[in-house]
Amino acid sequence: MAARSKVRAAKIEPLEDKDFAALEEEDDSSAEELHALIEREKKDFISLDEYLKRRGIN
C-alpha cells in the first residue's frame, strides 16, 4: 500500500517596500570578520590531498 501525503501550496502574498529594502542591506562587518577568521585559522588548513592521505582514501 502506497503512503499518501498532503501538500499545501504556499499563500502568495504581494511584495512590499520593506521586502526590497532587506535585499539592499549590506553587512560589511561580517565579510571583515570572515577574513579575520581565515587569517587566524590559516595555519590549521590542509590541502585536499593531505586530507585524503590522512583518511586513507586513494
N, C-alpha and C positions, 0 to 999 in steps of 0.2 A: 504494500500500500504506500503510495507516494505521500510525502508530507506536503502540507499546504501552508502558505504564509500569506498574510495580508500586508499589502503595501499601501501607504497613504502618500499621495502626491503632496509636495510642499506647497504651502499657500504662497501665491505670488503677490508680493507687495511692491508698490512703486518705490523707486529710489528717491531719497530726499537729499538736500544740500549737505546735511551732516554726513551722509554716507560718502559723498565725494570728497569732503574735507578730510575725512580719515585717511583716504588714499594719498593725499598730498603731504601728510606729515612725514617729516624725516627725523630720524633719531641718529645723529652723528656720533653720539657718545657710545652707542653700542658697537659701532664699527671700530672706534678707537679702542674700546675695551677689548674687543676681539683681537686686534693686532697686538695689544699689550700682552694678552694671554698667550698668544702664539710665540712672542719673543721670550716670555718667561719659561715656557714649556718646550722650546725648540730643542734643547739638549736631550729630551726624552723621546723624540721622534725617531723611528727606524724606517728603513726602506721596506717596500713590499717584499723584495727578495729576502731580506733579513727575517721578516715576519714568517714567511713561508718556511725558511730554513729552521727557525726555532720551533715551529709547529710540526715539522717533519713532513711537509707537503711538497710533493715534487711537481 
